[in-house]
């Protein structure tokens, strides 16, 4: 006790805290190890998808010619394509004008009467000089797998070039090949560059999660939301193309 009557603080017993510190450190180390493993596992699917698709991703000038170009839908405002979708369509137009494919399959969401991605895509292509009879619409391409699966099972596509943004094309190639289509892909990076680095980071982050979904879909090949009867639109468009 001190002269003023207060108790003198007693030193803590280090032998009592050491085990607790050891337990805490082991828990932190274990949590860090779990986090590292989880991070690696999260990136495995998207890495697998990209490695699998890489041999088939080409440029406008190097992609082999195929009969069909599949353009994946994206957001529209009324009848106006978003910057991403317009860039996809511009890339598809470059491929078509270069003779890399003969007819278009535009696939997207038309789940409500007031929202119609395929129609907006067709109107854009027609406005840029593509004859209407060379454009086939898939109104039930609600995601990448459904577009690929329906292209094969509904429209009878066996060989195609898929067109989308550069970050998305590997997944599109991978899933269309799983669906049974001999597929090459051409990506567009201009819209992502124009929208800035934040959008690029967001797109890449979404693609990591989408890679998990892609591997699941490739493994279990779920049925599309709407399958429907066989559609002869592609065969008729190819006949019209000569």
Secondary structure, DSSP 8 states (H G I E B T S, - for coil): --TTS--------HHHHHHHHHHHHHHHHHHHHHHHHHHHHHHHHHHHHHHHHGGGEE-TTTS---SEEEEE---EETTEE-HHHHHHHHHHHHHHHTTS-SEEEEE-B--BTTB-HHHHHHHHHHHTT--GGGEEEETB--SHHHHHHHHHHTT---EEEEEEEHHHHHHHHHHHHHTT-EEEEEEE-HHHHHH-HHHHHHHHHHHHHHHHHHHHHHHH----S---S---HHHHHHHHH-
